[in-house]
Amino acid sequence: QMPTPMSQSSQVFNFSAGPAILPASVLEIVQQDLLNLADSGMSILEMSHRSRTVDQLLHEVEADVRALADIPENYSVLFLQGGASLQFSMLPMNLLSVEQPADYLVTGVWSQKAVQEAEKVGAVRIAGSTESEGFIRIPRQDELSCSPNAAYAHFTSNNTIYGTQWQDAPDVGTVPLVSDMSSDIFSRPLNIERYGFVYASAQKNLGPAGLTLVIIRNDLLERSSRSLPSVMNYATLVKHGSRYNTPPVFGIYVLHLVVKWLRERGGLAGIARGNERKAAKVYAEIDRTEFYQGVATDDSRSFMNITFKLPTKSLDEVFTQEATKVGLLGIAGHRLLEGQRASLYNAMPESGAVALASFMRDFERRHG
């Protein structure tokens, strides 16, 4: 028996890898505020970035981000544009020197892209990679060959395409540790003092596309050369409080609402417990039977992006089609890997994981 197609009143679950699901309560507040924010008579979309309202917003969102992730005063918080892809270039432009190469740990397409951009600026060493295995796992600590003299060591904390995630940050000694956390930032506790630099595009766990969050340890700002273009210079951007030019005000506003939503749910420890429960429900279906084959090795499984395949490509196509009909949207895997990918970002309710697990059981009963 085929699943009942969704009606207009049926609940839809967005499993897309990004732009991704946002909390329903946050979207409702955005809807209410869109025409008239805080009785100002204006929309947030049309406010000056130097207005009193936006000035207060920037101060409040930074304070809330610091409180959520326990970020100390010797770190600066920036709200930038250009996505993580711009940071692939800005990072080495600011922190890479002629004398010191940077170490990169390669665990997927996005870390490969980061390497390609850094190589345009200076010397890069590949200090660890699982490319020869198809990126189905994270390198072990004893497989890394990080240099104690590197300018920095870069890794991508979660790999959306392959469904792998670092369970703990790599140990790189005293070298500044840099992480692209675009797809798992604020999904679990973050010991920021282990890092020199963290960046994340917003469209997976923080808000809408167009905003990038950067957290940088202040001593690293000294590396930003005055010869850099001003809008690419971290020291300049910190000096101007993210407002050297017009920042993505709407994205910052939504981020503020998301951070408040996270704090109301027990902060990073609380949201991590929920993310673990959601992922466990889907992984249980993958492990219950040989009908579904997980892509990532057990020790590298992501809590954010669960990747799996069915026995044949044709069944994968049918699975995607039927899932879409019952409101499980964005489930198809990345074109490089194919199969299925269920993204369970912070805003995915537990009922979404339950619905997917139930569909997987029913699909196997009808097609297995």
C-alpha positions as CSV (number, residue, x, y, z in Angstrom):
1,Q,0.0,0.0,0.0
2,M,1.4,3.4,-1.0
3,P,1.8,6.1,1.6
4,T,-1.0,8.7,1.6
5,P,0.1,11.8,-0.3
6,M,0.4,14.9,1.8
7,S,-2.4,17.4,1.8
8,Q,-2.2,21.1,2.4
9,S,-2.9,20.5,6.1
10,S,-0.2,17.8,6.4
11,Q,3.0,18.6,8.3
12,V,6.1,18.9,6.2
13,F,9.6,18.1,7.5
14,N,12.5,19.9,5.7
15,F,15.5,17.5,5.7
16,S,17.5,19.8,3.3
17,A,21.2,20.3,3.9
18,G,20.9,24.0,3.4
19,P,19.4,26.5,3.3
20,A,17.8,24.5,6.0
21,I,15.0,24.3,8.5
22,L,14.5,27.2,11.0
23,P,12.5,27.0,14.2
24,A,8.8,27.5,13.6
25,S,8.5,29.8,16.6
26,V,11.3,31.9,15.2
27,L,9.6,32.2,11.8
28,E,6.4,33.3,13.5
29,I,8.2,36.1,15.3
30,V,9.9,37.2,12.1
31,Q,6.4,37.3,10.4
32,Q,5.0,39.4,13.2
33,D,8.0,41.8,13.2
34,L,8.5,42.1,9.5
35,L,6.3,45.1,9.0
36,N,6.9,46.8,12.3
37,L,9.8,45.9,14.5
38,A,9.5,46.8,18.2
39,D,6.9,49.5,17.5
40,S,9.4,51.4,15.4
41,G,7.0,51.7,12.5
42,M,9.6,50.2,10.2
43,S,10.7,46.8,9.0
44,I,14.0,45.4,10.0
45,L,14.7,45.1,6.2
46,E,14.7,48.9,5.8
47,M,16.5,50.0,8.9
48,S,19.8,51.8,8.8
49,H,22.7,49.6,10.2
50,R,23.6,52.7,12.3
51,S,20.2,53.3,13.7
52,R,19.6,53.1,17.5
53,T,17.5,49.9,17.0
54,V,20.1,48.1,15.0
55,D,22.9,49.3,17.3
56,Q,21.1,47.7,20.2
57,L,20.4,44.6,18.2
58,L,24.1,44.1,17.5
59,H,25.1,44.6,21.1
60,E,22.4,42.2,22.3
61,V,23.1,39.4,19.8
62,E,26.8,39.5,20.5
63,A,26.1,39.3,24.2
64,D,23.7,36.4,23.7
65,V,26.2,34.5,21.4
66,R,28.9,35.0,24.0
67,A,26.6,33.7,26.8
68,L,25.4,30.7,24.7
69,A,28.9,29.5,23.8
70,D,30.8,30.9,26.8
71,I,33.0,33.0,24.7
72,P,35.6,35.0,26.8
73,E,36.6,38.6,26.3
74,N,39.8,37.8,24.5
75,Y,37.8,36.7,21.5
76,S,36.0,38.9,19.1
77,V,32.7,38.1,17.4
78,L,32.0,39.3,13.8
79,F,28.9,39.2,11.7
80,L,30.0,39.2,8.1
81,Q,28.9,38.4,4.5
82,G,30.1,36.1,1.8
83,G,29.5,32.7,3.4
84,A,32.1,30.2,4.5
85,S,33.4,30.3,0.9
86,L,34.7,33.8,1.4
87,Q,36.4,32.7,4.6
88,F,38.3,30.1,2.6
89,S,40.2,33.1,1.2
90,M,40.0,35.7,4.0
91,L,41.4,33.3,6.5
92,P,44.8,32.7,4.8
93,M,44.9,36.3,3.6
94,N,44.9,37.4,7.2
95,L,46.7,34.6,9.0
96,L,49.0,32.9,6.6
97,S,52.6,34.1,6.3
98,V,55.3,33.4,3.7
99,E,57.5,31.7,6.4
100,Q,54.8,29.4,7.8
101,P,52.6,27.0,5.8
102,A,49.2,26.2,7.1
103,D,48.1,22.6,7.9
104,Y,44.8,21.4,6.5
105,L,42.9,18.3,7.5
106,V,40.9,17.1,4.4
107,T,37.7,15.2,5.1
108,G,35.4,16.2,2.2
109,V,34.6,18.6,-0.6
110,W,34.4,21.7,1.5
111,S,37.8,21.2,3.1
112,Q,39.2,20.5,-0.4
113,K,37.7,23.8,-1.5
114,A,39.3,25.5,1.5
115,V,42.7,24.1,0.5
116,Q,42.3,25.3,-3.1
117,E,41.7,28.8,-2.0
118,A,44.5,28.9,0.6
119,E,47.0,27.6,-2.0
120,K,46.3,30.8,-3.9
121,V,47.6,32.8,-1.0
122,G,50.5,30.8,0.5
123,A,51.9,27.3,1.3
124,V,49.6,24.5,2.5
125,R,50.4,21.1,3.9
126,I,47.8,18.3,4.0
127,A,48.3,17.0,7.5
128,G,45.6,14.4,7.3
129,S,43.1,13.1,4.8
130,T,40.6,10.2,4.2
131,E,40.2,11.0,0.5
132,S,41.6,7.6,-0.5
133,E,38.7,5.9,1.3
134,G,36.0,8.1,-0.2
135,F,35.7,10.4,2.9
136,I,33.6,7.9,4.8
137,R,35.4,8.5,8.0
138,I,37.3,11.1,10.1
139,P,41.1,10.6,10.4
140,R,42.3,9.2,13.8
141,Q,44.6,11.4,15.9
142,D,47.5,9.1,15.3
143,E,47.1,9.5,11.5
144,L,47.6,13.3,11.6
145,S,51.0,14.8,10.9
146,C,50.5,18.4,12.1
147,S,53.5,20.7,12.2
148,P,54.3,22.5,15.5
149,N,55.4,25.5,13.4
150,A,52.3,25.8,11.2
151,A,50.6,29.2,10.8
152,Y,47.3,27.4,11.8
153,A,45.7,24.0,11.5
154,H,42.3,24.0,9.7
155,F,39.5,21.3,9.8
156,T,35.9,21.1,8.8
157,S,34.0,19.9,11.9
158,N,31.1,18.3,10.0
159,N,30.9,17.1,6.4
160,T,27.4,17.5,5.0
161,I,27.9,15.5,1.8
162,Y,29.4,12.3,3.4
163,G,27.7,12.5,6.8
164,T,30.8,12.4,8.9
165,Q,31.6,14.5,11.9
166,W,34.6,15.0,14.2
167,Q,33.6,13.6,17.6
168,D,36.2,15.8,19.2
169,A,38.5,18.5,17.9
170,P,41.9,17.3,16.7
171,D,44.9,18.0,19.0
172,V,47.3,20.3,17.1
173,G,49.4,21.4,20.1
174,T,50.0,25.1,20.4
175,V,49.2,25.9,16.8
176,P,46.0,28.0,16.4
177,L,43.2,25.6,15.6
178,V,40.8,26.8,12.9
179,S,37.4,25.2,12.1
180,D,34.7,25.6,9.5
181,M,31.7,24.8,11.6
182,S,29.1,25.8,9.1
183,S,27.0,22.7,9.4
184,D,27.2,21.9,13.2
185,I,27.9,25.1,15.0
186,F,25.9,25.5,18.2
187,S,24.6,21.9,17.9
188,R,26.7,20.8,20.9
189,P,28.9,22.3,23.6
190,L,31.8,24.3,22.2
191,N,35.1,24.8,24.1
192,I,36.1,27.9,22.2
193,E,39.4,28.2,24.1
194,R,40.7,25.2,22.2
195,Y,40.4,27.3,19.0
196,G,42.0,30.3,17.5
197,F,39.4,30.9,14.9
198,V,35.9,29.5,14.2
199,Y,33.6,30.4,11.3
200,A,30.2,29.3,10.0
201,S,27.8,30.3,7.3
202,A,24.3,30.8,8.8
203,Q,22.0,28.8,6.5
204,K,22.2,25.5,8.3
205,N,21.9,26.1,12.1
206,L,21.9,29.9,12.6
207,G,19.6,31.7,10.2
208,P,19.1,32.6,6.6
209,A,21.8,32.6,3.9
210,G,23.9,35.7,3.6
211,L,25.3,35.9,7.1
212,T,28.6,34.4,8.4
213,L,29.6,34.2,12.0
214,V,33.3,34.5,12.9
215,I,34.9,34.1,16.3
216,I,38.5,35.0,16.4
217,R,41.1,35.1,19.3
218,N,42.3,38.7,19.6
219,D,46.0,38.0,19.4
220,L,45.5,36.7,15.9
221,L,44.3,40.1,14.7
222,E,47.8,41.3,14.8
223,R,48.5,39.2,11.7
224,S,46.1,41.1,9.6
225,S,48.2,43.2,7.2
226,R,47.3,46.8,6.5
227,S,47.9,46.0,2.8
228,L,44.7,43.9,2.7
229,P,41.5,45.5,1.4
230,S,39.6,46.9,4.3
231,V,36.6,44.7,4.0
232,M,38.9,41.6,4.0
233,N,40.8,42.7,7.1
234,Y,39.7,41.1,10.4
235,A,41.4,43.8,12.5
236,T,39.5,46.5,10.6
237,L,36.2,44.7,10.8
238,V,36.6,44.2,14.6
239,K,37.6,47.8,15.1
240,H,34.4,48.9,13.3
241,G,32.2,46.3,15.2
242,S,31.1,44.5,12.0
243,R,30.0,47.7,10.5
244,Y,32.9,48.9,8.3
245,N,30.2,48.5,5.6
246,T,26.6,47.5,5.8
247,P,26.3,44.1,7.5
248,P,23.5,41.6,6.8
249,V,21.1,43.1,9.3
250,F,18.2,40.8,8.6
251,G,20.3,37.7,9.0
252,I,21.7,39.1,12.3
253,Y,18.2,39.7,13.5
254,V,17.2,36.1,12.8
255,L,20.4,34.8,14.3
256,H,19.5,36.7,17.5
257,L,16.1,35.0,17.6
258,V,17.7,31.6,17.0
259,V,20.2,32.1,19.8
260,K,17.5,33.0,22.2
261,W,15.6,29.9,21.1
262,L,18.7,27.8,21.8
263,R,19.1,29.3,25.3
264,E,15.5,28.6,26.1
265,R,16.1,24.9,25.3
266,G,18.9,24.4,27.7
267,G,21.7,25.9,25.7
268,L,24.2,23.9,23.8
269,A,24.1,20.9,26.3
270,G,20.3,20.8,26.0
271,I,20.2,21.0,22.2
272,A,23.0,18.3,22.0
273,R,20.8,15.9,23.9
274,G,17.9,16.4,21.6
275,N,20.2,16.1,18.5
276,E,21.5,12.8,19.8
277,R,18.0,11.4,20.4
278,K,16.9,12.4,16.8
279,A,20.0,10.9,15.2
280,A,19.7,7.7,17.2
281,K,16.2,7.1,15.9
282,V,17.3,7.2,12.3
283,Y,20.5,5.3,12.8
284,A,18.6,2.6,14.6
285,E,16.6,2.0,11.4
286,I,19.8,1.8,9.3
287,D,21.4,-0.6,11.8
288,R,18.3,-2.8,12.2
289,T,18.5,-4.2,8.7
290,E,20.8,-4.7,5.8
291,F,18.2,-3.0,3.5
292,Y,19.7,0.4,4.4
293,Q,23.5,0.9,4.1
294,G,25.0,3.8,6.1
295,V,27.8,5.7,4.3
296,A,29.9,6.9,7.2
297,T,31.7,4.5,9.5
298,D,30.2,4.1,12.9
299,D,32.9,6.1,14.7
300,S,32.5,9.1,12.4
301,R,28.8,9.3,12.1
302,S,27.3,12.8,12.0
303,F,24.4,13.9,14.2
304,M,23.6,16.6,11.7
305,N,23.6,14.8,8.3
306,I,22.7,11.1,8.1
307,T,23.7,9.5,4.8
308,F,22.6,6.1,3.6
309,K,21.8,4.1,0.5
310,L,19.3,1.4,-0.6
311,P,20.2,-1.8,-2.4
312,T,19.8,-0.3,-5.9
313,K,19.9,3.1,-7.4
314,S,16.3,2.7,-8.7
315,L,15.1,2.0,-5.1
316,D,16.9,5.1,-4.0
317,E,14.9,7.1,-6.6
318,V,11.6,5.5,-5.5
319,F,12.5,6.2,-1.8
320,T,13.1,9.9,-2.6
321,Q,9.9,10.2,-4.6
322,E,7.7,8.5,-2.0
323,A,9.2,10.4,0.9
324,T,8.5,13.7,-0.9
325,K,4.8,12.7,-1.4
326,V,4.4,12.2,2.4
327,G,6.1,15.5,3.3
328,L,9.6,14.3,4.0
329,L,11.3,16.9,1.8
330,G,15.0,17.4,0.7
331,I,15.9,13.8,1.5
332,A,17.9,13.1,-1.7
333,G,21.7,12.7,-1.2
334,H,24.2,15.1,-2.7
335,R,24.8,14.6,-6.4
336,L,28.4,13.4,-5.7
337,L,27.3,10.7,-3.4
338,E,23.6,10.1,-4.3
339,G,21.6,7.9,-2.1
340,Q,19.7,9.6,0.8
341,R,20.7,12.4,3.2
342,A,18.6,13.4,6.2
343,S,19.8,16.6,7.7
344,L,18.7,16.8,11.4
345,Y,19.8,20.3,12.3
346,N,18.9,21.9,15.6
347,A,15.5,23.1,14.4
348,M,14.3,19.7,13.2
349,P,11.7,18.6,15.7
350,E,12.0,15.1,17.2
351,S,8.7,14.3,15.5
352,G,10.5,14.7,12.1
353,A,13.0,12.0,13.0
354,V,10.2,9.8,14.2
355,A,8.3,10.3,10.9
356,L,11.4,9.4,8.9
357,A,12.1,6.3,10.9
358,S,8.5,5.2,10.5
359,F,8.6,5.8,6.8
360,M,11.9,3.8,6.5
361,R,10.3,0.8,8.2
362,D,7.2,1.0,6.0
363,F,9.2,1.4,2.9
364,E,11.3,-1.6,3.7
365,R,8.2,-3.7,4.4
366,R,6.8,-2.8,0.9
367,H,10.0,-2.9,-1.1
368,G,12.4,-5.1,0.8
